[in-house]
């Protein structure tokens, strides 16, 4: 097996990688946590709106 990839956001080594959506402008792959977090930022609730929150 090759080396593990790192999450583009939190730099954690991830086995199960998620590909970010194009509109997220993220270069690389994401871990599950960051992926769901991003999803929540871009699609909060039922409304599709861009509402960026910086932690
Ligand atoms: Zn992450």
mmCIF file of the protein (N, C-alpha, C, O) and its ligand, coordinates in Angstrom:
data_MODEL
# 
_entry.id   MODEL 
# 
loop_
_entity.id 
_entity.type 
_entity.pdbx_number_of_molecules 
1 polymer     1 
2 non-polymer 1 
# 
_entity_poly.entity_id                      1 
_entity_poly.type                           'polypeptide(L)' 
_entity_poly.nstd_linkage                   no 
_entity_poly.nstd_monomer                   no 
_entity_poly.pdbx_seq_one_letter_code       
;(UNK)(UNK)(UNK)(UNK)(UNK)(UNK)(UNK)(UNK)(UNK)(UNK)(UNK)(UNK)(UNK)(UNK)(UNK)(UNK)
(UNK)(UNK)(UNK)(UNK)(UNK)(UNK)(UNK)(UNK)(UNK)(UNK)(UNK)(UNK)(UNK)(UNK)(UNK)(UNK)
(UNK)(UNK)(UNK)(UNK)(UNK)(UNK)(UNK)(UNK)(UNK)(UNK)(UNK)(UNK)(UNK)(UNK)(UNK)(UNK)
(UNK)(UNK)(UNK)(UNK)(UNK)(UNK)(UNK)
;
_entity_poly.pdbx_seq_one_letter_code_can   XXXXXXXXXXXXXXXXXXXXXXXXXXXXXXXXXXXXXXXXXXXXXXXXXXXXXXX 
_entity_poly.pdbx_strand_id                 A 
# 
loop_
_entity_poly_seq.entity_id 
_entity_poly_seq.num 
_entity_poly_seq.mon_id 
_entity_poly_seq.hetero 
1 1  UNK n 
1 2  UNK n 
1 3  UNK n 
1 4  UNK n 
1 5  UNK n 
1 6  UNK n 
1 7  UNK n 
1 8  UNK n 
1 9  UNK n 
1 10 UNK n 
1 11 UNK n 
1 12 UNK n 
1 13 UNK n 
1 14 UNK n 
1 15 UNK n 
1 16 UNK n 
1 17 UNK n 
1 18 UNK n 
1 19 UNK n 
1 20 UNK n 
1 21 UNK n 
1 22 UNK n 
1 23 UNK n 
1 24 UNK n 
1 25 UNK n 
1 26 UNK n 
1 27 UNK n 
1 28 UNK n 
1 29 UNK n 
1 30 UNK n 
1 31 UNK n 
1 32 UNK n 
1 33 UNK n 
1 34 UNK n 
1 35 UNK n 
1 36 UNK n 
1 37 UNK n 
1 38 UNK n 
1 39 UNK n 
1 40 UNK n 
1 41 UNK n 
1 42 UNK n 
1 43 UNK n 
1 44 UNK n 
1 45 UNK n 
1 46 UNK n 
1 47 UNK n 
1 48 UNK n 
1 49 UNK n 
1 50 UNK n 
1 51 UNK n 
1 52 UNK n 
1 53 UNK n 
1 54 UNK n 
1 55 UNK n 
# 
loop_
_struct_asym.id 
_struct_asym.entity_id 
A 1 
B 2 
# 
loop_
_chem_comp.id 
_chem_comp.type 
_chem_comp.mon_nstd_flag 
UNK 'L-peptide linking' . 
ZN  non-polymer         . 
# 
_pdbx_entity_nonpoly.entity_id   2 
_pdbx_entity_nonpoly.name        ? 
_pdbx_entity_nonpoly.comp_id     ZN 
# 
_pdbx_nonpoly_scheme.asym_id         B 
_pdbx_nonpoly_scheme.entity_id       2 
_pdbx_nonpoly_scheme.mon_id          ZN 
_pdbx_nonpoly_scheme.ndb_seq_num     1 
_pdbx_nonpoly_scheme.pdb_seq_num     101 
_pdbx_nonpoly_scheme.auth_seq_num    101 
_pdbx_nonpoly_scheme.pdb_mon_id      ZN 
_pdbx_nonpoly_scheme.auth_mon_id     ZN 
_pdbx_nonpoly_scheme.pdb_strand_id   A 
_pdbx_nonpoly_scheme.pdb_ins_code    . 
# 
loop_
_atom_site.group_PDB 
_atom_site.id 
_atom_site.type_symbol 
_atom_site.label_atom_id 
_atom_site.label_alt_id 
_atom_site.label_comp_id 
_atom_site.label_asym_id 
_atom_site.label_entity_id 
_atom_site.label_seq_id 
_atom_site.pdbx_PDB_ins_code 
_atom_site.Cartn_x 
_atom_site.Cartn_y 
_atom_site.Cartn_z 
_atom_site.occupancy 
_atom_site.B_iso_or_equiv 
_atom_site.pdbx_formal_charge 
_atom_site.auth_seq_id 
_atom_site.auth_comp_id 
_atom_site.auth_asym_id 
_atom_site.auth_atom_id 
_atom_site.pdbx_PDB_model_num 
ATOM   1   N  N  . UNK A 1 1  ? 0.841   -1.199 0.000  1.00 0.00 ? 1   UNK A N  1 
ATOM   2   C  CA . UNK A 1 1  ? 0.000   0.000  0.000  1.00 0.00 ? 1   UNK A CA 1 
ATOM   3   C  C  . UNK A 1 1  ? 0.876   1.248  0.000  1.00 0.00 ? 1   UNK A C  1 
ATOM   4   O  O  . UNK A 1 1  ? 1.952   1.267  0.596  1.00 0.00 ? 1   UNK A O  1 
ATOM   5   N  N  . UNK A 1 2  ? 0.409   2.265  -0.661 1.00 0.00 ? 2   UNK A N  1 
ATOM   6   C  CA . UNK A 1 2  ? 1.176   3.507  -0.709 1.00 0.00 ? 2   UNK A CA 1 
ATOM   7   C  C  . UNK A 1 2  ? 1.045   4.290  0.574  1.00 0.00 ? 2   UNK A C  1 
ATOM   8   O  O  . UNK A 1 2  ? 0.375   3.874  1.519  1.00 0.00 ? 2   UNK A O  1 
ATOM   9   N  N  . UNK A 1 3  ? 1.694   5.421  0.586  1.00 0.00 ? 3   UNK A N  1 
ATOM   10  C  CA . UNK A 1 3  ? 1.620   6.256  1.780  1.00 0.00 ? 3   UNK A CA 1 
ATOM   11  C  C  . UNK A 1 3  ? 0.251   6.902  1.871  1.00 0.00 ? 3   UNK A C  1 
ATOM   12  O  O  . UNK A 1 3  ? -0.417  7.152  0.867  1.00 0.00 ? 3   UNK A O  1 
ATOM   13  N  N  . UNK A 1 4  ? -0.137  7.161  3.091  1.00 0.00 ? 4   UNK A N  1 
ATOM   14  C  CA . UNK A 1 4  ? -1.449  7.762  3.294  1.00 0.00 ? 4   UNK A CA 1 
ATOM   15  C  C  . UNK A 1 4  ? -1.472  9.209  2.825  1.00 0.00 ? 4   UNK A C  1 
ATOM   16  O  O  . UNK A 1 4  ? -0.465  9.915  2.871  1.00 0.00 ? 4   UNK A O  1 
ATOM   17  N  N  . UNK A 1 5  ? -2.627  9.622  2.382  1.00 0.00 ? 5   UNK A N  1 
ATOM   18  C  CA . UNK A 1 5  ? -2.783  11.007 1.987  1.00 0.00 ? 5   UNK A CA 1 
ATOM   19  C  C  . UNK A 1 5  ? -3.170  11.834 3.202  1.00 0.00 ? 5   UNK A C  1 
ATOM   20  O  O  . UNK A 1 5  ? -3.727  11.336 4.180  1.00 0.00 ? 5   UNK A O  1 
ATOM   21  N  N  . UNK A 1 6  ? -2.855  13.106 3.099  1.00 0.00 ? 6   UNK A N  1 
ATOM   22  C  CA . UNK A 1 6  ? -3.183  13.996 4.211  1.00 0.00 ? 6   UNK A CA 1 
ATOM   23  C  C  . UNK A 1 6  ? -4.334  14.918 3.845  1.00 0.00 ? 6   UNK A C  1 
ATOM   24  O  O  . UNK A 1 6  ? -4.465  15.379 2.711  1.00 0.00 ? 6   UNK A O  1 
ATOM   25  N  N  . UNK A 1 7  ? -5.153  15.165 4.843  1.00 0.00 ? 7   UNK A N  1 
ATOM   26  C  CA . UNK A 1 7  ? -6.271  16.074 4.656  1.00 0.00 ? 7   UNK A CA 1 
ATOM   27  C  C  . UNK A 1 7  ? -5.746  17.477 4.351  1.00 0.00 ? 7   UNK A C  1 
ATOM   28  O  O  . UNK A 1 7  ? -4.831  17.971 5.009  1.00 0.00 ? 7   UNK A O  1 
ATOM   29  N  N  . UNK A 1 8  ? -6.345  18.105 3.340  1.00 0.00 ? 8   UNK A N  1 
ATOM   30  C  CA . UNK A 1 8  ? -5.887  19.431 2.921  1.00 0.00 ? 8   UNK A CA 1 
ATOM   31  C  C  . UNK A 1 8  ? -6.183  20.495 3.970  1.00 0.00 ? 8   UNK A C  1 
ATOM   32  O  O  . UNK A 1 8  ? -5.570  21.563 3.959  1.00 0.00 ? 8   UNK A O  1 
ATOM   33  N  N  . UNK A 1 9  ? -7.107  20.215 4.867  1.00 0.00 ? 9   UNK A N  1 
ATOM   34  C  CA . UNK A 1 9  ? -7.494  21.216 5.860  1.00 0.00 ? 9   UNK A CA 1 
ATOM   35  C  C  . UNK A 1 9  ? -6.797  20.993 7.193  1.00 0.00 ? 9   UNK A C  1 
ATOM   36  O  O  . UNK A 1 9  ? -6.170  21.910 7.724  1.00 0.00 ? 9   UNK A O  1 
ATOM   37  N  N  . UNK A 1 10 ? -6.899  19.788 7.739  1.00 0.00 ? 10  UNK A N  1 
ATOM   38  C  CA . UNK A 1 10 ? -6.363  19.571 9.092  1.00 0.00 ? 10  UNK A CA 1 
ATOM   39  C  C  . UNK A 1 10 ? -5.049  18.778 9.085  1.00 0.00 ? 10  UNK A C  1 
ATOM   40  O  O  . UNK A 1 10 ? -4.442  18.552 10.132 1.00 0.00 ? 10  UNK A O  1 
ATOM   41  N  N  . UNK A 1 11 ? -4.625  18.363 7.894  1.00 0.00 ? 11  UNK A N  1 
ATOM   42  C  CA . UNK A 1 11 ? -3.337  17.673 7.745  1.00 0.00 ? 11  UNK A CA 1 
ATOM   43  C  C  . UNK A 1 11 ? -3.267  16.321 8.439  1.00 0.00 ? 11  UNK A C  1 
ATOM   44  O  O  . UNK A 1 11 ? -2.182  15.769 8.621  1.00 0.00 ? 11  UNK A O  1 
ATOM   45  N  N  . UNK A 1 12 ? -4.404  15.794 8.820  1.00 0.00 ? 12  UNK A N  1 
ATOM   46  C  CA . UNK A 1 12 ? -4.429  14.464 9.408  1.00 0.00 ? 12  UNK A CA 1 
ATOM   47  C  C  . UNK A 1 12 ? -4.265  13.426 8.304  1.00 0.00 ? 12  UNK A C  1 
ATOM   48  O  O  . UNK A 1 12 ? -4.812  13.579 7.212  1.00 0.00 ? 12  UNK A O  1 
ATOM   49  N  N  . UNK A 1 13 ? -3.523  12.388 8.588  1.00 0.00 ? 13  UNK A N  1 
ATOM   50  C  CA . UNK A 1 13 ? -3.412  11.312 7.616  1.00 0.00 ? 13  UNK A CA 1 
ATOM   51  C  C  . UNK A 1 13 ? -4.729  10.558 7.557  1.00 0.00 ? 13  UNK A C  1 
ATOM   52  O  O  . UNK A 1 13 ? -5.256  10.123 8.580  1.00 0.00 ? 13  UNK A O  1 
ATOM   53  N  N  . UNK A 1 14 ? -5.252  10.408 6.351  1.00 0.00 ? 14  UNK A N  1 
ATOM   54  C  CA . UNK A 1 14 ? -6.547  9.765  6.216  1.00 0.00 ? 14  UNK A CA 1 
ATOM   55  C  C  . UNK A 1 14 ? -6.478  8.549  5.306  1.00 0.00 ? 14  UNK A C  1 
ATOM   56  O  O  . UNK A 1 14 ? -5.836  8.577  4.257  1.00 0.00 ? 14  UNK A O  1 
ATOM   57  N  N  . UNK A 1 15 ? -7.143  7.490  5.719  1.00 0.00 ? 15  UNK A N  1 
ATOM   58  C  CA . UNK A 1 15 ? -7.232  6.301  4.890  1.00 0.00 ? 15  UNK A CA 1 
ATOM   59  C  C  . UNK A 1 15 ? -8.417  6.411  3.947  1.00 0.00 ? 15  UNK A C  1 
ATOM   60  O  O  . UNK A 1 15 ? -8.328  6.089  2.763  1.00 0.00 ? 15  UNK A O  1 
ATOM   61  N  N  . UNK A 1 16 ? -9.526  6.871  4.501  1.00 0.00 ? 16  UNK A N  1 
ATOM   62  C  CA . UNK A 1 16 ? -10.734 7.059  3.723  1.00 0.00 ? 16  UNK A CA 1 
ATOM   63  C  C  . UNK A 1 16 ? -10.824 8.512  3.298  1.00 0.00 ? 16  UNK A C  1 
ATOM   64  O  O  . UNK A 1 16 ? -11.314 9.356  4.049  1.00 0.00 ? 16  UNK A O  1 
ATOM   65  N  N  . UNK A 1 17 ? -10.351 8.806  2.096  1.00 0.00 ? 17  UNK A N  1 
ATOM   66  C  CA . UNK A 1 17 ? -10.306 10.196 1.670  1.00 0.00 ? 17  UNK A CA 1 
ATOM   67  C  C  . UNK A 1 17 ? -11.594 10.602 0.967  1.00 0.00 ? 17  UNK A C  1 
ATOM   68  O  O  . UNK A 1 17 ? -12.283 9.779  0.366  1.00 0.00 ? 17  UNK A O  1 
ATOM   69  N  N  . UNK A 1 18 ? -11.895 11.882 1.058  1.00 0.00 ? 18  UNK A N  1 
ATOM   70  C  CA . UNK A 1 18 ? -13.050 12.451 0.380  1.00 0.00 ? 18  UNK A CA 1 
ATOM   71  C  C  . UNK A 1 18 ? -12.561 13.522 -0.574 1.00 0.00 ? 18  UNK A C  1 
ATOM   72  O  O  . UNK A 1 18 ? -11.711 14.343 -0.230 1.00 0.00 ? 18  UNK A O  1 
ATOM   73  N  N  . UNK A 1 19 ? -13.106 13.499 -1.769 1.00 0.00 ? 19  UNK A N  1 
ATOM   74  C  CA . UNK A 1 19 ? -12.728 14.523 -2.733 1.00 0.00 ? 19  UNK A CA 1 
ATOM   75  C  C  . UNK A 1 19 ? -13.600 15.757 -2.557 1.00 0.00 ? 19  UNK A C  1 
ATOM   76  O  O  . UNK A 1 19 ? -14.827 15.668 -2.581 1.00 0.00 ? 19  UNK A O  1 
ATOM   77  N  N  . UNK A 1 20 ? -12.958 16.917 -2.378 1.00 0.00 ? 20  UNK A N  1 
ATOM   78  C  CA . UNK A 1 20 ? -13.718 18.148 -2.207 1.00 0.00 ? 20  UNK A CA 1 
ATOM   79  C  C  . UNK A 1 20 ? -14.430 18.545 -3.494 1.00 0.00 ? 20  UNK A C  1 
ATOM   80  O  O  . UNK A 1 20 ? -13.992 18.193 -4.590 1.00 0.00 ? 20  UNK A O  1 
ATOM   81  N  N  . UNK A 1 21 ? -15.511 19.266 -3.356 1.00 0.00 ? 21  UNK A N  1 
ATOM   82  C  CA . UNK A 1 21 ? -16.212 19.760 -4.527 1.00 0.00 ? 21  UNK A CA 1 
ATOM   83  C  C  . UNK A 1 21 ? -15.413 20.886 -5.157 1.00 0.00 ? 21  UNK A C  1 
ATOM   84  O  O  . UNK A 1 21 ? -14.641 21.580 -4.494 1.00 0.00 ? 21  UNK A O  1 
ATOM   85  N  N  . UNK A 1 22 ? -15.623 21.047 -6.463 1.00 0.00 ? 22  UNK A N  1 
ATOM   86  C  CA . UNK A 1 22 ? -14.838 22.049 -7.194 1.00 0.00 ? 22  UNK A CA 1 
ATOM   87  C  C  . UNK A 1 22 ? -15.030 23.443 -6.621 1.00 0.00 ? 22  UNK A C  1 
ATOM   88  O  O  . UNK A 1 22 ? -14.081 24.221 -6.528 1.00 0.00 ? 22  UNK A O  1 
ATOM   89  N  N  . UNK A 1 23 ? -16.266 23.754 -6.236 1.00 0.00 ? 23  UNK A N  1 
ATOM   90  C  CA . UNK A 1 23 ? -16.558 25.102 -5.756 1.00 0.00 ? 23  UNK A CA 1 
ATOM   91  C  C  . UNK A 1 23 ? -15.914 25.406 -4.409 1.00 0.00 ? 23  UNK A C  1 
ATOM   92  O  O  . UNK A 1 23 ? -15.919 26.551 -3.956 1.00 0.00 ? 23  UNK A O  1 
ATOM   93  N  N  . UNK A 1 24 ? -15.365 24.387 -3.776 1.00 0.00 ? 24  UNK A N  1 
ATOM   94  C  CA . UNK A 1 24 ? -14.705 24.627 -2.499 1.00 0.00 ? 24  UNK A CA 1 
ATOM   95  C  C  . UNK A 1 24 ? -13.277 25.152 -2.680 1.00 0.00 ? 24  UNK A C  1 
ATOM   96  O  O  . UNK A 1 24 ? -12.653 25.646 -1.740 1.00 0.00 ? 24  UNK A O  1 
ATOM   97  N  N  . UNK A 1 25 ? -12.785 25.032 -3.903 1.00 0.00 ? 25  UNK A N  1 
ATOM   98  C  CA . UNK A 1 25 ? -11.436 25.521 -4.210 1.00 0.00 ? 25  UNK A CA 1 
ATOM   99  C  C  . UNK A 1 25 ? -10.381 24.945 -3.278 1.00 0.00 ? 25  UNK A C  1 
ATOM   100 O  O  . UNK A 1 25 ? -9.508  25.656 -2.780 1.00 0.00 ? 25  UNK A O  1 
ATOM   101 N  N  . UNK A 1 26 ? -10.482 23.661 -3.059 1.00 0.00 ? 26  UNK A N  1 
ATOM   102 C  CA . UNK A 1 26 ? -9.510  23.003 -2.190 1.00 0.00 ? 26  UNK A CA 1 
ATOM   103 C  C  . UNK A 1 26 ? -8.627  22.088 -3.034 1.00 0.00 ? 26  UNK A C  1 
ATOM   104 O  O  . UNK A 1 26 ? -9.119  21.280 -3.821 1.00 0.00 ? 26  UNK A O  1 
ATOM   105 N  N  . UNK A 1 27 ? -7.340  22.227 -2.859 1.00 0.00 ? 27  UNK A N  1 
ATOM   106 C  CA . UNK A 1 27 ? -6.392  21.405 -3.583 1.00 0.00 ? 27  UNK A CA 1 
ATOM   107 C  C  . UNK A 1 27 ? -5.981  20.231 -2.702 1.00 0.00 ? 27  UNK A C  1 
ATOM   108 O  O  . UNK A 1 27 ? -5.288  20.414 -1.701 1.00 0.00 ? 27  UNK A O  1 
ATOM   109 N  N  . UNK A 1 28 ? -6.402  19.044 -3.070 1.00 0.00 ? 28  UNK A N  1 
ATOM   110 C  CA . UNK A 1 28 ? -6.055  17.879 -2.272 1.00 0.00 ? 28  UNK A CA 1 
ATOM   111 C  C  . UNK A 1 28 ? -7.307  17.107 -1.869 1.00 0.00 ? 28  UNK A C  1 
ATOM   112 O  O  . UNK A 1 28 ? -8.364  17.242 -2.484 1.00 0.00 ? 28  UNK A O  1 
ATOM   113 N  N  . UNK A 1 29 ? -7.165  16.308 -0.841 1.00 0.00 ? 29  UNK A N  1 
ATOM   114 C  CA . UNK A 1 29 ? -8.285  15.496 -0.366 1.00 0.00 ? 29  UNK A CA 1 
ATOM   115 C  C  . UNK A 1 29 ? -8.639  15.878 1.066  1.00 0.00 ? 29  UNK A C  1 
ATOM   116 O  O  . UNK A 1 29 ? -7.878  16.556 1.756  1.00 0.00 ? 29  UNK A O  1 
ATOM   117 N  N  . UNK A 1 30 ? -9.813  15.424 1.491  1.00 0.00 ? 30  UNK A N  1 
ATOM   118 C  CA . UNK A 1 30 ? -10.271 15.766 2.831  1.00 0.00 ? 30  UNK A CA 1 
ATOM   119 C  C  . UNK A 1 30 ? -10.548 14.520 3.653  1.00 0.00 ? 30  UNK A C  1 
ATOM   120 O  O  . UNK A 1 30 ? -10.848 13.456 3.111  1.00 0.00 ? 30  UNK A O  1 
ATOM   121 N  N  . UNK A 1 31 ? -10.444 14.665 4.963  1.00 0.00 ? 31  UNK A N  1 
ATOM   122 C  CA . UNK A 1 31 ? -10.883 13.602 5.846  1.00 0.00 ? 31  UNK A CA 1 
ATOM   123 C  C  . UNK A 1 31 ? -12.398 13.722 6.017  1.00 0.00 ? 31  UNK A C  1 
ATOM   124 O  O  . UNK A 1 31 ? -12.992 14.721 5.613  1.00 0.00 ? 31  UNK A O  1 
ATOM   125 N  N  . UNK A 1 32 ? -13.004 12.732 6.599  1.00 0.00 ? 32  UNK A N  1 
ATOM   126 C  CA . UNK A 1 32 ? -14.451 12.733 6.755  1.00 0.00 ? 32  UNK A CA 1 
ATOM   127 C  C  . UNK A 1 32 ? -14.960 13.910 7.554  1.00 0.00 ? 32  UNK A C  1 
ATOM   128 O  O  . UNK A 1 32 ? -15.997 14.490 7.231  1.00 0.00 ? 32  UNK A O  1 
ATOM   129 N  N  . UNK A 1 33 ? -14.231 14.266 8.600  1.00 0.00 ? 33  UNK A N  1 
ATOM   130 C  CA . UNK A 1 33 ? -14.653 15.366 9.463  1.00 0.00 ? 33  UNK A CA 1 
ATOM   131 C  C  . UNK A 1 33 ? -14.703 16.690 8.703  1.00 0.00 ? 33  UNK A C  1 
ATOM   132 O  O  . UNK A 1 33 ? -15.695 17.417 8.752  1.00 0.00 ? 33  UNK A O  1 
ATOM   133 N  N  . UNK A 1 34 ? -13.621 16.982 8.007  1.00 0.00 ? 34  UNK A N  1 
ATOM   134 C  CA . UNK A 1 34 ? -13.549 18.249 7.291  1.00 0.00 ? 34  UNK A CA 1 
ATOM   135 C  C  . UNK A 1 34 ? -14.530 18.270 6.124  1.00 0.00 ? 34  UNK A C  1 
ATOM   136 O  O  . UNK A 1 34 ? -15.074 19.318 5.778  1.00 0.00 ? 34  UNK A O  1 
ATOM   137 N  N  . UNK A 1 35 ? -14.746 17.122 5.531  1.00 0.00 ? 35  UNK A N  1 
ATOM   138 C  CA . UNK A 1 35 ? -15.684 17.035 4.420  1.00 0.00 ? 35  UNK A CA 1 
ATOM   139 C  C  . UNK A 1 35 ? -17.089 17.376 4.892  1.00 0.00 ? 35  UNK A C  1 
ATOM   140 O  O  . UNK A 1 35 ? -17.777 18.186 4.270  1.00 0.00 ? 35  UNK A O  1 
ATOM   141 N  N  . UNK A 1 36 ? -17.517 16.765 5.985  1.00 0.00 ? 36  UNK A N  1 
ATOM   142 C  CA . UNK A 1 36 ? -18.865 17.052 6.481  1.00 0.00 ? 36  UNK A CA 1 
ATOM   143 C  C  . UNK A 1 36 ? -18.986 18.481 6.958  1.00 0.00 ? 36  UNK A C  1 
ATOM   144 O  O  . UNK A 1 36 ? -20.037 19.109 6.837  1.00 0.00 ? 36  UNK A O  1 
ATOM   145 N  N  . UNK A 1 37 ? -17.894 18.984 7.502  1.00 0.00 ? 37  UNK A N  1 
ATOM   146 C  CA . UNK A 1 37 ? -17.897 20.363 7.968  1.00 0.00 ? 37  UNK A CA 1 
ATOM   147 C  C  . UNK A 1 37 ? -18.099 21.314 6.798  1.00 0.00 ? 37  UNK A C  1 
ATOM   148 O  O  . UNK A 1 37 ? -18.884 22.260 6.863  1.00 0.00 ? 37  UNK A O  1 
ATOM   149 N  N  . UNK A 1 38 ? -17.367 21.034 5.727  1.00 0.00 ? 38  UNK A N  1 
ATOM   150 C  CA . UNK A 1 38 ? -17.480 21.856 4.527  1.00 0.00 ? 38  UNK A CA 1 
ATOM   151 C  C  . UNK A 1 38 ? -18.876 21.762 3.934  1.00 0.00 ? 38  UNK A C  1 
ATOM   152 O  O  . UNK A 1 38 ? -19.449 22.761 3.500  1.00 0.00 ? 38  UNK A O  1 
ATOM   153 N  N  . UNK A 1 39 ? -19.407 20.567 3.919  1.00 0.00 ? 39  UNK A N  1 
ATOM   154 C  CA . UNK A 1 39 ? -20.762 20.379 3.405  1.00 0.00 ? 39  UNK A CA 1 
ATOM   155 C  C  . UNK A 1 39 ? -21.740 21.247 4.184  1.00 0.00 ? 39  UNK A C  1 
ATOM   156 O  O  . UNK A 1 39 ? -22.611 21.896 3.604  1.00 0.00 ? 39  UNK A O  1 
ATOM   157 N  N  . UNK A 1 40 ? -21.585 21.251 5.505  1.00 0.00 ? 40  UNK A N  1 
ATOM   158 C  CA . UNK A 1 40 ? -22.458 22.034 6.355  1.00 0.00 ? 40  UNK A CA 1 
ATOM   159 C  C  . UNK A 1 40 ? -22.320 23.525 6.099  1.00 0.00 ? 40  UNK A C  1 
ATOM   160 O  O  . UNK A 1 40 ? -23.287 24.278 6.212  1.00 0.00 ? 40  UNK A O  1 
ATOM   161 N  N  . UNK A 1 41 ? -21.099 23.947 5.749  1.00 0.00 ? 41  UNK A N  1 
ATOM   162 C  CA . UNK A 1 41 ? -20.881 25.363 5.485  1.00 0.00 ? 41  UNK A CA 1 
ATOM   163 C  C  . UNK A 1 41 ? -21.537 25.776 4.179  1.00 0.00 ? 41  UNK A C  1 
ATOM   164 O  O  . UNK A 1 41 ? -22.096 26.867 4.068  1.00 0.00 ? 41  UNK A O  1 
ATOM   165 N  N  . UNK A 1 42 ? -21.463 24.901 3.201  1.00 0.00 ? 42  UNK A N  1 
ATOM   166 C  CA . UNK A 1 42 ? -21.966 25.250 1.882  1.00 0.00 ? 42  UNK A CA 1 
ATOM   167 C  C  . UNK A 1 42 ? -23.443 24.949 1.727  1.00 0.00 ? 42  UNK A C  1 
ATOM   168 O  O  . UNK A 1 42 ? -24.144 25.606 0.957  1.00 0.00 ? 42  UNK A O  1 
ATOM   169 N  N  . UNK A 1 43 ? -23.907 23.966 2.454  1.00 0.00 ? 43  UNK A N  1 
ATOM   170 C  CA . UNK A 1 43 ? -25.315 23.615 2.356  1.00 0.00 ? 43  UNK A CA 1 
ATOM   171 C  C  . UNK A 1 43 ? -25.935 23.495 3.734  1.00 0.00 ? 43  UNK A C  1 
ATOM   172 O  O  . UNK A 1 43 ? -26.314 22.403 4.157  1.00 0.00 ? 43  UNK A O  1 
ATOM   173 N  N  . UNK A 1 44 ? -26.041 24.618 4.439  1.00 0.00 ? 44  UNK A N  1 
ATOM   174 C  CA . UNK A 1 44 ? -26.625 24.575 5.783  1.00 0.00 ? 44  UNK A CA 1 
ATOM   175 C  C  . UNK A 1 44 ? -28.125 24.343 5.713  1.00 0.00 ? 44  UNK A C  1 
ATOM   176 O  O  . UNK A 1 44 ? -28.852 25.094 5.062  1.00 0.00 ? 44  UNK A O  1 
ATOM   177 N  N  . UNK A 1 45 ? -28.569 23.321 6.373  1.00 0.00 ? 45  UNK A N  1 
ATOM   178 C  CA . UNK A 1 45 ? -30.000 23.030 6.396  1.00 0.00 ? 45  UNK A CA 1 
ATOM   179 C  C  . UNK A 1 45 ? -30.548 22.773 5.005  1.00 0.00 ? 45  UNK A C  1 
ATOM   180 O  O  . UNK A 1 45 ? -29.915 22.109 4.184  1.00 0.00 ? 45  UNK A O  1 
ATOM   181 N  N  . UNK A 1 46 ? -31.717 23.299 4.756  1.00 0.00 ? 46  UNK A N  1 
ATOM   182 C  CA . UNK A 1 46 ? -32.366 23.082 3.469  1.00 0.00 ? 46  UNK A CA 1 
ATOM   183 C  C  . UNK A 1 46 ? -31.988 24.149 2.457  1.00 0.00 ? 46  UNK A C  1 
ATOM   184 O  O  . UNK A 1 46 ? -32.249 24.006 1.263  1.00 0.00 ? 46  UNK A O  1 
ATOM   185 N  N  . UNK A 1 47 ? -31.385 25.197 2.931  1.00 0.00 ? 47  UNK A N  1 
ATOM   186 C  CA . UNK A 1 47 ? -31.089 26.305 2.046  1.00 0.00 ? 47  UNK A CA 1 
ATOM   187 C  C  . UNK A 1 47 ? -29.704 26.177 1.451  1.00 0.00 ? 47  UNK A C  1 
ATOM   188 O  O  . UNK A 1 47 ? -28.734 25.856 2.137  1.00 0.00 ? 47  UNK A O  1 
ATOM   189 N  N  . UNK A 1 48 ? -29.637 26.432 0.179  1.00 0.00 ? 48  UNK A N  1 
ATOM   190 C  CA . UNK A 1 48 ? -28.329 26.441 -0.462 1.00 0.00 ? 48  UNK A CA 1 
ATOM   191 C  C  . UNK A 1 48 ? -27.846 27.881 -0.508 1.00 0.00 ? 48  UNK A C  1 
ATOM   192 O  O  . UNK A 1 48 ? -28.308 28.695 -1.307 1.00 0.00 ? 48  UNK A O  1 
ATOM   193 N  N  . UNK A 1 49 ? -26.915 28.159 0.364  1.00 0.00 ? 49  UNK A N  1 
ATOM   194 C  CA . UNK A 1 49 ? -26.354 29.498 0.357  1.00 0.00 ? 49  UNK A CA 1 
ATOM   195 C  C  . UNK A 1 49 ? -24.914 29.430 0.816  1.00 0.00 ? 49  UNK A C  1 
ATOM   196 O  O  . UNK A 1 49 ? -24.531 28.565 1.604  1.00 0.00 ? 49  UNK A O  1 
ATOM   197 N  N  . UNK A 1 50 ? -24.140 30.344 0.314  1.00 0.00 ? 50  UNK A N  1 
ATOM   198 C  CA . UNK A 1 50 ? -22.746 30.379 0.721  1.00 0.00 ? 50  UNK A CA 1 
ATOM   199 C  C  . UNK A 1 50 ? -22.620 31.247 1.959  1.00 0.00 ? 50  UNK A C  1 
ATOM   200 O  O  . UNK A 1 50 ? -22.772 32.467 1.904  1.00 0.00 ? 50  UNK A O  1 
ATOM   201 N  N  . UNK A 1 51 ? -22.348 30.613 3.040  1.00 0.00 ? 51  UNK A N  1 
ATOM   202 C  CA . UNK A 1 51 ? -22.260 31.314 4.313  1.00 0.00 ? 51  UNK A CA 1 
ATOM   203 C  C  . UNK A 1 51 ? -20.991 30.877 5.015  1.00 0.00 ? 51  UNK A C  1 
ATOM   204 O  O  . UNK A 1 51 ? -21.005 29.981 5.858  1.00 0.00 ? 51  UNK A O  1 
ATOM   205 N  N  . UNK A 1 52 ? -19.926 31.505 4.666  1.00 0.00 ? 52  UNK A N  1 
ATOM   206 C  CA . UNK A 1 52 ? -18.636 31.061 5.183  1.00 0.00 ? 52  UNK A CA 1 
ATOM   207 C  C  . UNK A 1 52 ? -18.453 31.410 6.643  1.00 0.00 ? 52  UNK A C  1 
ATOM   208 O  O  . UNK A 1 52 ? -18.666 32.540 7.080  1.00 0.00 ? 52  UNK A O  1 
ATOM   209 N  N  . UNK A 1 53 ? -18.048 30.392 7.374  1.00 0.00 ? 53  UNK A N  1 
ATOM   210 C  CA . UNK A 1 53 ? -17.727 30.624 8.772  1.00 0.00 ? 53  UNK A CA 1 
ATOM   211 C  C  . UNK A 1 53 ? -16.278 30.229 9.009  1.00 0.00 ? 53  UNK A C  1 
ATOM   212 O  O  . UNK A 1 53 ? -15.856 29.127 8.658  1.00 0.00 ? 53  UNK A O  1 
ATOM   213 N  N  . UNK A 1 54 ? -15.549 31.109 9.586  1.00 0.00 ? 54  UNK A N  1 
ATOM   214 C  CA . UNK A 1 54 ? -14.171 30.788 9.934  1.00 0.00 ? 54  UNK A CA 1 
ATOM   215 C  C  . UNK A 1 54 ? -14.114 30.369 11.392 1.00 0.00 ? 54  UNK A C  1 
ATOM   216 O  O  . UNK A 1 54 ? -14.633 31.061 12.269 1.00 0.00 ? 54  UNK A O  1 
ATOM   217 N  N  . UNK A 1 55 ? -13.502 29.269 11.637 1.00 0.00 ? 55  UNK A N  1 
ATOM   218 C  CA . UNK A 1 55 ? -13.378 28.798 13.018 1.00 0.00 ? 55  UNK A CA 1 
ATOM   219 C  C  . UNK A 1 55 ? -12.247 29.506 13.729 1.00 0.00 ? 55  UNK A C  1 
ATOM   220 O  O  . UNK A 1 55 ? -11.992 29.239 14.903 1.00 0.00 ? 55  UNK A O  1 
HETATM 221 ZN ZN . ZN  B 2 .  ? -9.427  17.065 7.891  1.00 0.00 ? 101 ZN  A ZN 1 
# 
